[in-house]
Amino acid sequence: MTFDGDFHVHTCLSPYADLVMVLNALATRFEKTGIEWIVVTDRNS
């Protein structure tokens, strides 16, 4: 069994990300590309 995921994702709360990277938008994008899980790595939030 395998799971597709991403270990390094920033949201709009991180100074390293775009303001459009809200969780709902990220979830929609990942769902369309087959990503099943993410690890949020925001800094200074």
Distance bins in CASP14 RR format, pairs under 12 A and 6 or more apart:
PFRMAT RR
TARGET T0000
AUTHOR 0000-0000-0000
RMODE 2
METHOD distances of the structure
MODEL  1
1 36 0 0 0 0 0 1 0 0 0 0 0
2 34 0 0 0 0 0 1 0 0 0 0 0
2 36 0 0 0 0 1 0 0 0 0 0 0
2 37 0 0 0 0 0 1 0 0 0 0 0
3 34 0 0 0 0 0 1 0 0 0 0 0
3 35 0 0 0 0 1 0 0 0 0 0 0
3 36 1 0 1 0 0 0 0 0 0 0 0
3 37 1 0 0 1 0 0 0 0 0 0 0
3 38 0 0 0 0 0 1 0 0 0 0 0
4 30 0 0 0 0 1 0 0 0 0 0 0
4 31 0 0 0 0 0 1 0 0 0 0 0
4 33 0 0 0 0 1 0 0 0 0 0 0
4 34 1 0 1 0 0 0 0 0 0 0 0
4 35 1 0 1 0 0 0 0 0 0 0 0
4 36 1 0 1 0 0 0 0 0 0 0 0
4 37 0 0 0 0 1 0 0 0 0 0 0
4 38 0 0 0 0 0 1 0 0 0 0 0
5 30 1 0 0 1 0 0 0 0 0 0 0
5 31 0 0 0 0 0 1 0 0 0 0 0
5 33 0 0 0 0 1 0 0 0 0 0 0
5 34 0 0 0 0 1 0 0 0 0 0 0
5 35 1 0 1 0 0 0 0 0 0 0 0
5 36 1 0 1 0 0 0 0 0 0 0 0
5 37 1 0 1 0 0 0 0 0 0 0 0
5 38 1 0 0 1 0 0 0 0 0 0 0
5 39 0 0 0 0 1 0 0 0 0 0 0
6 26 0 0 0 0 1 0 0 0 0 0 0
6 27 0 0 0 0 0 1 0 0 0 0 0
6 29 0 0 0 0 0 1 0 0 0 0 0
6 30 1 0 0 1 0 0 0 0 0 0 0
6 33 0 0 0 0 1 0 0 0 0 0 0
6 34 0 0 0 0 0 1 0 0 0 0 0
6 35 1 0 1 0 0 0 0 0 0 0 0
6 36 0 0 0 0 1 0 0 0 0 0 0
6 37 1 0 0 1 0 0 0 0 0 0 0
6 38 1 0 1 0 0 0 0 0 0 0 0
6 39 1 0 0 1 0 0 0 0 0 0 0
6 40 0 0 0 0 1 0 0 0 0 0 0
6 41 0 0 0 0 1 0 0 0 0 0 0
7 35 0 0 0 0 0 1 0 0 0 0 0
7 37 0 0 0 0 1 0 0 0 0 0 0
7 38 0 0 0 0 1 0 0 0 0 0 0
7 39 1 0 1 0 0 0 0 0 0 0 0
7 40 0 0 0 0 0 1 0 0 0 0 0
7 41 1 0 0 1 0 0 0 0 0 0 0
8 14 0 0 0 0 0 1 0 0 0 0 0
8 16 0 0 0 0 0 1 0 0 0 0 0
8 17 0 0 0 0 0 1 0 0 0 0 0
8 38 0 0 0 0 1 0 0 0 0 0 0
8 39 1 0 0 1 0 0 0 0 0 0 0
8 40 0 0 0 0 1 0 0 0 0 0 0
8 41 1 0 1 0 0 0 0 0 0 0 0
8 42 0 0 0 0 0 1 0 0 0 0 0
8 43 0 0 0 0 0 1 0 0 0 0 0
9 16 0 0 0 0 0 1 0 0 0 0 0
9 17 0 0 0 0 1 0 0 0 0 0 0
9 21 0 0 0 0 1 0 0 0 0 0 0
9 23 0 0 0 0 1 0 0 0 0 0 0
9 25 0 0 0 0 0 1 0 0 0 0 0
9 26 1 0 0 1 0 0 0 0 0 0 0
9 27 0 0 0 0 0 1 0 0 0 0 0
9 29 0 0 0 0 0 1 0 0 0 0 0
9 30 0 0 0 0 1 0 0 0 0 0 0
9 35 0 0 0 0 1 0 0 0 0 0 0
9 37 0 0 0 0 1 0 0 0 0 0 0
9 38 1 0 1 0 0 0 0 0 0 0 0
9 39 1 0 0 1 0 0 0 0 0 0 0
9 40 1 0 1 0 0 0 0 0 0 0 0
9 41 1 0 0 1 0 0 0 0 0 0 0
9 42 0 0 0 0 1 0 0 0 0 0 0
10 16 1 0 1 0 0 0 0 0 0 0 0
10 17 1 1 0 0 0 0 0 0 0 0 0
10 18 0 0 0 0 1 0 0 0 0 0 0
10 19 0 0 0 0 0 1 0 0 0 0 0
10 20 0 0 0 0 0 1 0 0 0 0 0
10 21 1 0 0 1 0 0 0 0 0 0 0
10 22 0 0 0 0 0 1 0 0 0 0 0
10 23 0 0 0 0 0 1 0 0 0 0 0
10 26 0 0 0 0 1 0 0 0 0 0 0
10 38 0 0 0 0 0 1 0 0 0 0 0
10 39 0 0 0 0 0 1 0 0 0 0 0
10 40 1 0 0 1 0 0 0 0 0 0 0
10 41 1 0 0 1 0 0 0 0 0 0 0
10 42 1 0 1 0 0 0 0 0 0 0 0
10 43 1 0 0 1 0 0 0 0 0 0 0
10 44 0 0 0 0 0 1 0 0 0 0 0
10 45 0 0 0 0 1 0 0 0 0 0 0
11 17 1 0 0 1 0 0 0 0 0 0 0
11 18 0 0 0 0 1 0 0 0 0 0 0
11 19 0 0 0 0 1 0 0 0 0 0 0
11 20 0 0 0 0 0 1 0 0 0 0 0
11 21 1 0 1 0 0 0 0 0 0 0 0
11 22 1 0 0 1 0 0 0 0 0 0 0
11 23 1 0 1 0 0 0 0 0 0 0 0
11 24 0 0 0 0 0 1 0 0 0 0 0
11 25 0 0 0 0 1 0 0 0 0 0 0
11 26 1 0 0 1 0 0 0 0 0 0 0
11 27 0 0 0 0 0 1 0 0 0 0 0
11 38 0 0 0 0 1 0 0 0 0 0 0
11 39 0 0 0 0 0 1 0 0 0 0 0
11 40 1 0 1 0 0 0 0 0 0 0 0
11 41 0 0 0 0 1 0 0 0 0 0 0
11 42 1 0 1 0 0 0 0 0 0 0 0
11 43 0 0 0 0 0 1 0 0 0 0 0
11 45 1 0 0 1 0 0 0 0 0 0 0
12 18 1 0 0 1 0 0 0 0 0 0 0
12 19 1 0 1 0 0 0 0 0 0 0 0
12 20 1 0 0 1 0 0 0 0 0 0 0
12 21 1 0 1 0 0 0 0 0 0 0 0
12 22 1 0 1 0 0 0 0 0 0 0 0
12 23 0 0 0 0 1 0 0 0 0 0 0
12 24 0 0 0 0 0 1 0 0 0 0 0
12 25 0 0 0 0 1 0 0 0 0 0 0
12 26 0 0 0 0 1 0 0 0 0 0 0
12 40 0 0 0 0 0 1 0 0 0 0 0
12 42 0 0 0 0 1 0 0 0 0 0 0
12 45 0 0 0 0 1 0 0 0 0 0 0
13 19 0 0 0 0 1 0 0 0 0 0 0
13 21 0 0 0 0 1 0 0 0 0 0 0
13 22 0 0 0 0 1 0 0 0 0 0 0
13 23 0 0 0 0 1 0 0 0 0 0 0
13 26 0 0 0 0 0 1 0 0 0 0 0
13 40 0 0 0 0 1 0 0 0 0 0 0
13 41 0 0 0 0 0 1 0 0 0 0 0
13 42 1 0 1 0 0 0 0 0 0 0 0
13 43 0 0 0 0 1 0 0 0 0 0 0
13 44 0 0 0 0 1 0 0 0 0 0 0
13 45 1 1 0 0 0 0 0 0 0 0 0
14 21 0 0 0 0 1 0 0 0 0 0 0
14 22 0 0 0 0 0 1 0 0 0 0 0
14 26 0 0 0 0 0 1 0 0 0 0 0
14 40 0 0 0 0 1 0 0 0 0 0 0
14 41 1 0 0 1 0 0 0 0 0 0 0
14 42 1 1 0 0 0 0 0 0 0 0 0
14 43 1 0 1 0 0 0 0 0 0 0 0
14 44 1 0 0 1 0 0 0 0 0 0 0
14 45 1 0 1 0 0 0 0 0 0 0 0
15 21 0 0 0 0 0 1 0 0 0 0 0
15 42 0 0 0 0 1 0 0 0 0 0 0
15 43 1 0 0 1 0 0 0 0 0 0 0
15 44 1 0 1 0 0 0 0 0 0 0 0
15 45 0 0 0 0 1 0 0 0 0 0 0
16 40 0 0 0 0 0 1 0 0 0 0 0
16 41 0 0 0 0 1 0 0 0 0 0 0
16 42 0 0 0 0 1 0 0 0 0 0 0
16 43 1 0 0 1 0 0 0 0 0 0 0
16 44 0 0 0 0 1 0 0 0 0 0 0
16 45 0 0 0 0 0 1 0 0 0 0 0
17 23 0 0 0 0 0 1 0 0 0 0 0
17 25 0 0 0 0 0 1 0 0 0 0 0
17 26 0 0 0 0 1 0 0 0 0 0 0
17 40 0 0 0 0 0 1 0 0 0 0 0
17 41 0 0 0 0 1 0 0 0 0 0 0
17 42 1 0 0 1 0 0 0 0 0 0 0
17 43 0 0 0 0 1 0 0 0 0 0 0
17 44 0 0 0 0 0 1 0 0 0 0 0
17 45 0 0 0 0 1 0 0 0 0 0 0
18 25 0 0 0 0 1 0 0 0 0 0 0
18 26 0 0 0 0 0 1 0 0 0 0 0
19 25 0 0 0 0 0 1 0 0 0 0 0
20 26 0 0 0 0 1 0 0 0 0 0 0
20 28 0 0 0 0 0 1 0 0 0 0 0
20 29 0 0 0 0 0 1 0 0 0 0 0
21 27 0 0 0 0 0 1 0 0 0 0 0
21 28 0 0 0 0 0 1 0 0 0 0 0
21 29 0 0 0 0 1 0 0 0 0 0 0
21 30 0 0 0 0 0 1 0 0 0 0 0
21 38 0 0 0 0 0 1 0 0 0 0 0
21 40 0 0 0 0 0 1 0 0 0 0 0
21 41 0 0 0 0 0 1 0 0 0 0 0
21 42 0 0 0 0 1 0 0 0 0 0 0
22 28 0 0 0 0 1 0 0 0 0 0 0
22 29 0 0 0 0 0 1 0 0 0 0 0
22 40 0 0 0 0 0 1 0 0 0 0 0
23 29 0 0 0 0 0 1 0 0 0 0 0
23 30 0 0 0 0 0 1 0 0 0 0 0
23 38 0 0 0 0 1 0 0 0 0 0 0
23 40 0 0 0 0 1 0 0 0 0 0 0
23 42 0 0 0 0 0 1 0 0 0 0 0
24 30 0 0 0 0 0 1 0 0 0 0 0
24 31 0 0 0 0 0 1 0 0 0 0 0
25 31 0 0 0 0 0 1 0 0 0 0 0
25 32 0 0 0 0 0 1 0 0 0 0 0
26 32 0 0 0 0 0 1 0 0 0 0 0
26 33 0 0 0 0 0 1 0 0 0 0 0
26 35 0 0 0 0 1 0 0 0 0 0 0
26 37 0 0 0 0 0 1 0 0 0 0 0
26 38 1 0 0 1 0 0 0 0 0 0 0
26 39 0 0 0 0 0 1 0 0 0 0 0
26 40 0 0 0 0 1 0 0 0 0 0 0
26 42 0 0 0 0 0 1 0 0 0 0 0
27 33 0 0 0 0 0 1 0 0 0 0 0
27 34 0 0 0 0 0 1 0 0 0 0 0
27 35 0 0 0 0 1 0 0 0 0 0 0
27 36 0 0 0 0 0 1 0 0 0 0 0
27 37 0 0 0 0 0 1 0 0 0 0 0
27 38 0 0 0 0 1 0 0 0 0 0 0
27 40 0 0 0 0 0 1 0 0 0 0 0
28 34 0 0 0 0 0 1 0 0 0 0 0
28 35 0 0 0 0 0 1 0 0 0 0 0
29 35 0 0 0 0 1 0 0 0 0 0 0
29 38 0 0 0 0 0 1 0 0 0 0 0
30 36 1 0 0 1 0 0 0 0 0 0 0
30 37 0 0 0 0 1 0 0 0 0 0 0
30 38 1 0 0 1 0 0 0 0 0 0 0
30 39 0 0 0 0 0 1 0 0 0 0 0
30 40 0 0 0 0 0 1 0 0 0 0 0
31 37 0 0 0 0 0 1 0 0 0 0 0
31 38 0 0 0 0 0 1 0 0 0 0 0
END
